[in-house]
Amino acid sequence: MNDHHGSADHHGQDDADGTLSGGQMQHEMNGPEQDQPILAQNNAPDSEKIAGIVEQTRTDVAGHPAERVRDILAQRFEQAGIQIDDAELDRLTAEAGAA
């Protein structure tokens, strides 16, 4: 007779004493399953990223020539993975250079 009741080898099933299986414990600790990739949940829209970059650049380059401001903005947008056309970069350069 192979009676496994009460055996320590319970293969992830709950025992009558209320212990949780590994999967159940992980669910309890982590809450509900995520339904989106983590990056998608935490990425700010590009417009917010752009505004943040412009604001930070304004603070960092106060008093610098517009050409330098433009170069720094272009570098920061590239690092952030944001593509900006020349006309928009010129507009944002003027905005970042504003006092």
Buried (B, 14 or more C-beta within 10 A) or exposed (E): EEEEEEEEEEEEEEEEEEEBBEEEEEEEEEEEEEEEEEEEEEEEEBEEBBBEBBEEBBEEBEEBEEEEBBBBBBEBBEEBEEEBEEEEBBEBBEBBBEE
